[in-house]
Amino acid sequence: MTDHHLDLRGVACPMNYVKTKLFLDKLPTATTIEVMLDQGEPVESVTSSLAAEGHQIVENKQQPEGYFIVTIRKV
């Protein structure tokens, strides 16, 4: 179950990571969010940066429309 949703389609790097990070910072540990990201650099940079910080990437699934839904659990 996902607690929050964040639509960052159309947001350029590195702002998509910054917005995701700021959103996560406001939430308690173990909260799960779904972030919608454009394919390519946005999804790659956000997932790798958050994983490097220790957050869990639960799922990273491409949608038929071309964007990705990334499920992240804050640790």
C-alpha positions as CSV (number, residue, x, y, z in Angstrom):
1,M,0.0,0.0,0.0
2,T,1.3,3.4,-0.9
3,D,0.8,6.3,1.5
4,H,1.5,9.2,-0.9
5,H,1.8,10.1,-4.6
6,L,4.1,12.6,-6.3
7,D,3.8,13.4,-10.0
8,L,7.1,14.8,-11.3
9,R,6.5,14.2,-15.0
10,G,7.9,17.0,-17.0
11,V,10.2,18.2,-14.2
12,A,13.8,18.5,-15.3
13,C,16.9,17.1,-13.5
14,P,18.0,17.7,-10.9
15,M,14.8,19.3,-9.6
16,N,12.9,16.0,-9.7
17,Y,15.4,14.6,-7.2
18,V,15.3,17.7,-5.1
19,K,11.4,17.7,-5.0
20,T,11.4,14.0,-4.1
21,K,14.0,14.4,-1.4
22,L,12.1,17.4,0.1
23,F,8.9,15.5,0.1
24,L,10.5,12.4,1.8
25,D,12.1,14.7,4.4
26,K,8.6,15.7,5.6
27,L,7.4,12.1,6.1
28,P,8.0,9.6,8.9
29,T,10.3,6.6,8.5
30,A,8.7,3.5,6.8
31,T,6.3,5.7,4.7
32,T,5.9,4.5,1.1
33,I,5.5,7.0,-1.8
34,E,4.9,6.5,-5.5
35,V,6.7,9.0,-7.7
36,M,5.8,9.4,-11.4
37,L,9.0,10.2,-13.4
38,D,9.9,10.6,-17.1
39,Q,12.0,7.9,-18.6
40,G,15.8,8.3,-19.0
41,E,17.8,10.6,-16.8
42,P,15.0,11.5,-14.4
43,V,14.1,8.0,-13.3
44,E,17.8,6.9,-13.3
45,S,19.1,9.8,-11.2
46,V,16.2,9.8,-8.7
47,T,16.4,6.0,-8.1
48,S,20.1,5.8,-7.8
49,S,20.4,8.9,-5.6
50,L,17.7,7.8,-3.2
51,A,19.1,4.2,-3.0
52,A,22.6,5.7,-2.3
53,E,21.0,7.5,0.7
54,G,19.6,4.2,2.0
55,H,16.0,4.5,0.9
56,Q,14.4,1.3,-0.4
57,I,13.3,1.3,-4.1
58,V,10.4,-1.1,-3.8
59,E,9.4,-1.1,-7.4
60,N,10.4,0.7,-10.6
61,K,7.8,0.0,-13.3
62,Q,7.5,1.6,-16.7
63,Q,3.9,2.5,-17.8
64,P,2.5,2.0,-21.3
65,E,2.5,5.8,-21.7
66,G,6.3,5.8,-21.3
67,Y,6.8,7.3,-17.9
68,F,7.8,5.3,-14.7
69,I,6.1,4.8,-11.4
70,V,8.8,4.4,-8.7
71,T,7.7,3.1,-5.3
72,I,10.0,4.2,-2.5
73,R,10.0,3.4,1.2
74,K,11.7,5.9,3.4
75,V,14.2,4.5,5.8
